[in-house]
Amino acid sequence: MHKTKNAESLKLDWCRVKFGDVVRQSKEKADPESSGLERYIAGDHMDTDDLRLRRWGEIGTGYLGPAFHMHFRPGQVLYGSRRTYLRKVAVADFEGICANTTFVLEPKDRNVLLAEYLPFLMQTDAFNAFSVKNSKGSVNPYINFSDLARFEFMLPPIAEQYRLIELLRSLEDSLEALTEAYNATLLLEQSRIEEALDSVPTARLMTVEQIVSKGPKNGVSPKANASSSGYPTLSISAVRDGRIVTEGNIKYAEITSSEALAFALHPNDVLVVRGNGNKRLTGKCGLVDVVPRGCFYPDLLICLKFDNEIIRPEFAVLQWNCQSTHNRLISRAKSTNGIWKINGSDIRQHSLKIPTIEEQDALLLEMRSIRSARQEVGNRKAATLRIKTHALAHIEQRASNGI
């Protein structure tokens, strides 16, 4: 073992190894047409920082390119070798086929490196940083296994690997349970909105231009700067989950005070995404709550102010973003150079159901309760992720104590 300045804190039987010394790339191949296998995994079936495979393709239901000939088995680790900054590491729990750009990895000797420890090692920041740094190409960067094999790390003894696996698996189970709970509250919220809207007669359907006191009005987008001079404005990513989230989504641009005033944001304004490469995000909206001083909205967003005596802005946003209502809006969207867009005319003709104010307020109380529960679950998940990050850092730091 190499001596380091904190060597006294390390167990004597931890040892420095190269990734390629203890991990091998499986080169087992299979013909999709004759292998009898039913599932394949493509890159977009794997999610960032998620070890579970939640989606797959069915072999025989569509064209598979010639690259799909690598055979993987349960327990092997799949690693996306393209754009490795996406951190796509997954553990197979079924047998199938993947492309040769997805590495199929396993320990060379399970008495030295446990298969269950390998995916957690590959989730560490140190492994990811090495992979990104040693990737080749700029448009679609990739890494070769021979380069990955040079990654050096401190390998704990088997007993310590078992201990870390037990801890990390318990955290993974907690994260899975919290994810399911979060999704359940999201589904409850969506189904409750749809149920409430179904009970509103179509006679209470009104166009947007009938229920707004302002807009729709496109914003303005002067060239942004990196010096934080001028007036603050929003990036399109500020529209999130029916809210305008300013933290991390503010940039600055030079604009006259009169222009800034003309496009200034105010509480209860509603901002609609005018265009996006993802059609599902086009037309989504968010409610303005906290407004940074002097903030104006950009041209990528369209501003509305609903008449509070007809429809509560918060209710309008909930209805606007629900699946059935949003589908009606984006049916008007047009694609230009890969960008889906809607305009002011599309929005003015868009329609919403208008229950009585009393019915809106009652539903909003119910929805706030559901959202509060979802936020609490989200906070617990974030805390669990921080614990996992600490545990993975322990692997990197090679400490013998501290967890």
Helices and strands as residue ranges (DSSP letters): G 7-9, E 15-18, H 19-22, E 23-25, E 39-41, G 43-45, E 57-58, E 68-72, E 77-80, G 84-86, E 89-91, E 96-99, E 102-107, H 118-121, H 125-133, H 145-148, E 152-155, H 158-198, G 202-204, E 205-207, H 208-211, E 212-218, E 224-225, E 231-234, G 236-238, E 239-240, E 243-244, E 250-253, H 257-262, E 270-273, E 275-276, E 285-287, E 301-306, H 313-321, H 323-330, E 334-336, E 339-341, H 344-349, E 351-353, H 357-397
